[in-house]
Amino acid sequence: MADRLHKGDKVEWNTAQGKTHGTVEKKLTSETKIKSHKVAATKDDPQYLVKSDKTGAKAAHKPESLKKRS
């Protein structure tokens, strides 16, 4: 999935409350902080910054946890 996601892609992922939806903001390939959370992304192990459609909150997700929506 890592090579298939791009900025603007609609994705979904599982949370404790069930599935949620959002939009990919960008691919993270270096260590980043989101609020006080450290995201340990690298070029070999990237993560994606995703904005929730429901809350507007931004979070980093590993590619395998995201599913592209049609």
Residue, then its C-alpha position, 0 to 999 in steps of 0.5 A: m500500500a505504501d507506494r499507492l497512497h498520495k496526497g488527497d487520497k481518501v482512506e479508512w482505518n480501524t479505531a477502537q470505535g470502529k472504522t473511520h475515514g480521512t484524507v492523506e495529507k502527506k507521506l512522512t519519511s523522517e522523524t516528525k512530531i505531531k503535538s507531543h507524539k514522536v513519529a519514527a518515520t524513515k524512508d525505509d519505513p514511511q508513515y502517512l499524515v492523515k486528517s480525519d473527516k469527522t474530527g479534523a484531527k491529524a495523526a500518523h498511520k503506518p501504510e498497512s493500517l490504511k485502506k484506500r477508499s474507492 
